[in-house]
């Protein structure tokens, strides 16, 4: 069996950033998958499921309501390794193309107050597994340490 593309990235060199994970063609449309890496794999603690779940709810809500990106958003969700998230957008895009909306999304998460959208028994299969305080802390950390002032090294996978 062939090794899938995401398993060919050197996770020992990978740092937090925004990376193009893959591009797929669906008919005439290109779907670009982005790796939103929030922690350094195998060197920093992984995120817990409650805060990841909250980031997922808030991030998906933000993207699907954003005037520019709502019709281009295919998916936003957590990585199984709990070091970041994947976001899929319609279009042949680069990492630089999405820095602005991803930054705005994490600012929304950092600044969010109130009930987490969709965190109710009727709306979610595990609605109690939420941690807004920690989600906000992680969003601020990603903004301060990675997104604000992001450079080319954190936009292209390491060799």
C-alpha positions as CSV (number, residue, x, y, z in Angstrom):
1,X,0.0,0.0,0.0
2,X,1.2,3.5,-0.7
3,X,1.9,5.8,2.2
4,X,-0.6,8.7,2.2
5,X,0.8,12.2,1.7
6,X,0.2,13.4,5.2
7,X,2.4,10.5,6.5
8,X,5.3,11.7,4.3
9,X,5.7,15.0,6.2
10,X,8.6,15.1,8.6
11,X,6.8,15.6,11.8
12,X,10.1,15.9,13.7
13,X,10.7,19.2,11.9
14,X,7.1,20.4,11.6
15,X,6.2,23.6,13.5
16,X,2.9,25.3,14.0
17,X,1.8,27.1,10.9
18,X,-0.6,26.9,7.9
19,X,0.4,24.4,5.3
20,X,-1.2,23.1,2.0
21,X,-1.7,19.4,2.8
22,X,-3.1,18.4,-0.5
23,X,-5.1,19.5,-3.6
24,X,-7.8,17.3,-5.1
25,X,-9.8,17.7,-8.3
26,X,-13.6,17.1,-8.1
27,X,-15.0,17.6,-11.5
28,X,-13.8,21.0,-12.6
29,X,-13.2,22.2,-9.0
30,X,-10.0,22.0,-7.0
31,X,-10.4,21.4,-3.3
32,X,-7.4,22.6,-1.2
33,X,-6.8,20.9,2.2
34,X,-4.9,23.0,4.7
35,X,-3.1,21.7,7.8
36,X,-3.6,24.3,10.6
37,X,-0.9,23.0,12.9
38,X,-1.3,24.5,16.3
39,X,1.3,22.5,18.3
40,X,4.7,21.1,17.4
41,X,4.1,17.4,16.9
42,X,5.9,15.0,19.3
43,X,7.5,17.9,21.1
44,X,4.6,19.7,22.7
45,X,1.5,18.3,24.5
46,X,-1.4,17.6,22.3
47,X,-4.7,19.4,22.8
48,X,-7.5,17.8,24.8
49,X,-10.7,16.7,23.1
50,X,-12.9,19.2,24.9
51,X,-11.1,22.3,23.7
52,X,-10.7,20.9,20.3
53,X,-14.4,20.2,20.1
54,X,-15.1,23.8,21.1
55,X,-12.7,25.1,18.5
56,X,-14.4,22.9,15.9
57,X,-17.8,24.2,16.8
58,X,-16.7,27.8,16.8
59,X,-14.5,27.6,13.7
60,X,-17.1,25.8,11.6
61,X,-19.7,28.4,12.7
62,X,-17.4,31.3,11.8
63,X,-16.4,29.9,8.4
64,X,-19.9,29.0,7.4
65,X,-21.1,32.5,8.2
66,X,-18.2,34.4,6.7
67,X,-19.5,36.4,3.7
68,X,-16.4,35.7,1.6
69,X,-15.6,32.1,2.7
70,X,-19.0,30.4,3.5
71,X,-19.6,29.2,0.0
72,X,-15.9,28.0,-0.3
73,X,-15.8,26.1,3.0
74,X,-16.1,22.3,2.5
75,X,-15.0,21.1,5.9
76,X,-13.3,22.2,9.2
77,X,-12.4,19.6,11.8
78,X,-9.7,18.2,14.1
79,X,-6.7,16.0,13.3
80,X,-6.8,12.6,15.0
81,X,-3.3,13.3,16.4
82,X,-4.8,16.4,18.2
83,X,-2.0,18.8,17.1
84,X,-4.2,20.9,14.8
85,X,-7.1,21.0,12.4
86,X,-7.9,20.5,8.7
87,X,-9.8,23.0,6.7
88,X,-10.9,22.3,3.1
89,X,-11.7,25.1,0.8
90,X,-13.0,25.1,-2.8
91,X,-10.4,26.6,-5.0
92,X,-6.7,26.2,-6.0
93,X,-5.3,28.1,-3.1
94,X,-2.0,28.7,-1.4
95,X,-1.3,29.1,2.3
96,X,-0.9,32.8,1.9
97,X,-4.4,33.0,0.4
98,X,-5.9,31.8,3.7
99,X,-3.8,33.5,6.4
100,X,-6.3,36.4,6.7
101,X,-9.6,34.3,7.1
102,X,-7.8,31.8,9.4
103,X,-6.5,34.7,11.5
104,X,-10.0,36.2,11.7
105,X,-11.4,32.8,12.6
106,X,-9.0,32.4,15.5
107,X,-9.7,35.9,16.7
108,X,-13.4,35.1,16.7
109,X,-12.6,32.0,18.8
110,X,-10.3,33.9,21.2
111,X,-12.9,36.7,21.7
112,X,-16.0,34.5,21.8
113,X,-18.4,34.9,24.8
114,X,-21.6,33.0,25.5
115,X,-23.0,29.6,24.7
116,X,-21.0,27.5,22.2
117,X,-23.1,27.1,19.1
118,X,-24.4,23.6,18.7
119,X,-23.4,22.6,22.2
120,X,-26.8,21.1,23.1
121,X,-28.1,17.5,23.3
122,X,-30.3,18.0,20.2
123,X,-27.5,19.5,18.1
124,X,-24.4,17.5,19.0
125,X,-23.5,13.9,19.8
126,X,-21.2,14.8,22.6
127,X,-22.4,18.2,23.7
128,X,-20.9,18.1,27.2
129,X,-17.3,17.7,25.9
130,X,-16.6,21.4,25.6
131,X,-14.0,23.7,27.1
132,X,-14.5,27.3,26.0
133,X,-11.8,28.8,28.3
134,X,-9.1,26.5,27.1
135,X,-10.2,26.9,23.4
136,X,-9.9,30.7,23.8
137,X,-6.4,30.3,25.4
138,X,-5.2,28.0,22.6
139,X,-6.6,30.4,19.9
140,X,-4.7,33.3,21.5
141,X,-1.5,31.2,21.7
142,X,-1.8,30.3,18.0
143,X,-2.5,33.9,17.0
144,X,0.4,35.3,19.1
145,X,3.0,32.6,18.4
146,X,2.1,31.7,14.8
147,X,-0.4,33.6,12.9
148,X,0.5,37.2,13.7
149,X,3.7,37.8,11.7
150,X,3.6,34.3,10.0
151,X,6.6,33.8,7.6
152,X,7.3,31.5,4.7
153,X,8.9,28.9,6.9
154,X,5.5,28.4,8.6
155,X,3.6,28.4,5.3
156,X,5.4,25.6,3.5
157,X,6.1,22.1,4.9
158,X,9.7,21.4,6.0
159,X,11.8,19.1,3.8
